Amino acid sequence: MGVIIKNPSAEKKIRRLAKRTGETITTAVERAVEERLARLPPRKGRVDREKLSRLLDYFDSLPIDDPRTPDEIIGYNEDGVPE
């Protein structure tokens, strides 16, 4: 899929960026967009997967101090029925 830039000022800036970085126009645009997106805060309601992954890793690193089985914790008896 291609992108057409109809703004002469934007095109000039893109070409200047590509020339200064020694990258192709495509690579210069892609990296510029990636860098800008990385600086933006996540949208509300969206999951920050990296932050969530770090949080889950933290929880996984915590010791389990409860001697009960998972079924006992959620209240299931030996027949698998909630009590």
Beta strands, then each sheet from edge to edge (+ up, - down):
end
